Every structure is written in C-alpha cells, then in structure tokens.
C-alpha cells in the first residue's frame, strides 16, 4: 500500500503468528503455516480452519499472567487496565509530558516508563509507587541537547536496562542496581526500538539498517533493510522452528531475517 509505515509488531506466545500495526490504523496478522479459510468466534475461543485442520484459540491467553495491561499516552499518566473485567484499576502519576514507552520487569514486579519529559521512572507494579527516577539527559556521557531529551523506548534483560532515546540522549545501557550508565553506543540519529539478542543489542531508528551493538559499547555490524527509516523490530523467541527477526518502518514491507546477521 502506498505511503504505509509499520510502527509496531508482536509475535504470539506460540511463535506461529506475527501481528503488525500501521499508520492507517490497521493490524495485520501473519501466520507461519498455511492458509486460514474461516474464522468463528465462540464462547471464550476463536476457531480457525485451514488445510485439514481446525484450531481453537483462547481469548483469555492475553491475560493469563496478571490480567493487567499498562497504557501510557498524551495525558502524562499511566493507566492500568484490568483485562478480565474491562475497568481501569489504577493511575500512575509522575510524568510531566507525553508517555512514549513502557516496559515490564516481571521477575521484580517493576514497570519502567519513559516520556517526552526525558525521565525514566521505575514503578512498583504492586503498590503503584514510583521507586526510582532517572533524568538521562543530565548525564554528560548520554546527553545530546541538539536532539532534545525525550525517551522513545525501553527494554530490559535480567539486571540490565537498555535505554533507547528517540530524539534526545544517546542509546545507552544502564545497570538497574547502581542506576548508572555502563555503555553508550556511538549511533547517529534517533533510535526508536531495541532488543537484547544473545550477547548483543539490536537497535533500529533513523537509517536503513539494524545496528548490532556489543554490551561493551562497540557497534559490531549494521545490516541494511528495505525501509529507508525503521520504527520497530521483533525477535520470535516463542518458536524454535520459526526463530526469525522482523523489522518494519517507512514501507509496506516487513523484512524477515532468518539469520539476524545477514540481510533479509
């Protein structure tokens, strides 16, 4: 489709499906195996029929862990939605500008949020209290005042917090216990999405490539992609058979990498 941009992606828990959202408000669902000829919603399940196979998908799979969904946006607050009952059960106040990104540390029951105000807040998801606050742009090694201070996205892995800054501070790796930056990556432009992958960090943003960064701060490789500018990447860890990297951006195409180190 002309002038389409893919802004977001997510793999299903089983690893067989990829969902992608675009600038037209559409969500596309891509399956790895065979055609789907018919869909029927019944009580609690979605039935699908393909080549000789009928499958039942539980609508409650989305909420089997905690039954909660955290949402952030233009009112500067984070709203926690109870998926089972369809009502909001908490509002987290603290950001002074648009909330761009949220990330959950499930093992520690912590929610991380980043916003236009340049602040990363860490919340206790059980009490709704903000336990730590980082103003990343005030760290000289991370600051890029010519780009502003806003935070575009966050991702975590074990004791680490990878902070990706969309228009302000440089892409940086933080240690959550000491609350200090351990590595700053020499990437130009705004990085919009990142993820841990084995011993590297994959990042996309302005530019036509996926950056492979080592935890120590060096850029190992930059793999070219189809879109001129990239918004989103996803790694399918839910399936050993279809373990792929997908990348989307300013194009109607989604690049699929069967090996992240080589072009799709």
Protein Blocks (a to p, Z undefined) as FASTA:
>chain_A
ZZiacfbdcddfkopaccdddfkopacdddfedcafbdcddehiacdddehiacdddfkl
mmmmnopacdddfkopacdddfknopafbdcdhiacdcfbdcddfknopacdddfkopac
dddfknopafbdcdfklpmklpcfknojadfbdcdehjbccdddfklccdddddfklopa
fbdcddehjdfbdcdehjbccdddedjbdcdddfklpafbdcddfblbdfbdcddfkbfk
lgccddddjdfbdcddfbfkbcZZ
